[in-house]
Amino acid sequence: MPRGERLMQRFRGAYVALFVLGLLLASARLAAGAGEQVRAELNGWGAVPGP
């Protein structure tokens, strides 16, 4: 495989990885902006669940 093709595959792989990371960060920000909470935040981070 020529050197140029290998280089383009690396760039493509890096681009896909950055794109996926960006999507994950964006979805986390949207959830935080919507006021959603984690289950532990709702019951006090150490509270024993009821029966």
C-alpha positions as CSV (number, residue, x, y, z in Angstrom):
1,M,0.0,0.0,0.0
2,P,1.5,3.4,-0.9
3,R,2.5,5.8,1.8
4,G,-0.1,8.4,0.9
5,E,-3.0,5.9,1.3
6,R,-1.8,4.8,4.8
7,L,-1.5,8.5,5.8
8,M,-5.1,9.2,4.6
9,Q,-6.4,6.1,6.5
10,R,-4.8,7.4,9.7
11,F,-6.3,10.9,9.2
12,R,-9.7,9.3,8.5
13,G,-9.5,7.2,11.7
14,A,-8.5,10.2,13.8
15,Y,-11.4,12.2,12.3
16,V,-13.9,9.5,13.1
17,A,-12.6,9.2,16.7
18,L,-12.8,13.0,17.2
19,F,-16.3,13.1,15.7
20,V,-17.5,10.4,18.1
21,L,-15.9,12.1,21.0
22,G,-17.6,15.3,20.0
23,L,-21.0,13.6,19.8
24,L,-20.5,12.1,23.3
25,L,-19.6,15.5,24.8
26,A,-22.5,17.2,23.1
27,S,-25.0,14.7,24.4
28,A,-23.7,15.0,27.9
29,R,-24.0,18.8,27.7
30,L,-27.6,18.5,26.4
31,A,-28.5,16.2,29.2
32,A,-27.0,18.5,31.8
33,G,-28.8,21.5,30.2
34,A,-32.1,19.8,30.4
35,G,-31.8,19.4,34.1
36,E,-31.5,15.7,34.2
37,Q,-30.0,14.2,37.3
38,V,-28.2,11.0,38.1
39,R,-30.1,8.5,40.3
40,A,-27.6,9.0,43.2
41,E,-28.2,12.7,43.2
42,L,-31.9,12.2,43.8
43,N,-31.5,9.9,46.8
44,G,-28.5,11.3,48.5
45,W,-25.4,9.5,47.2
46,G,-25.3,6.9,50.0
47,A,-28.8,6.4,51.1
48,V,-29.9,2.9,51.4
49,P,-32.7,2.1,49.0
50,G,-36.1,1.2,50.4
51,P,-37.4,-2.4,50.5
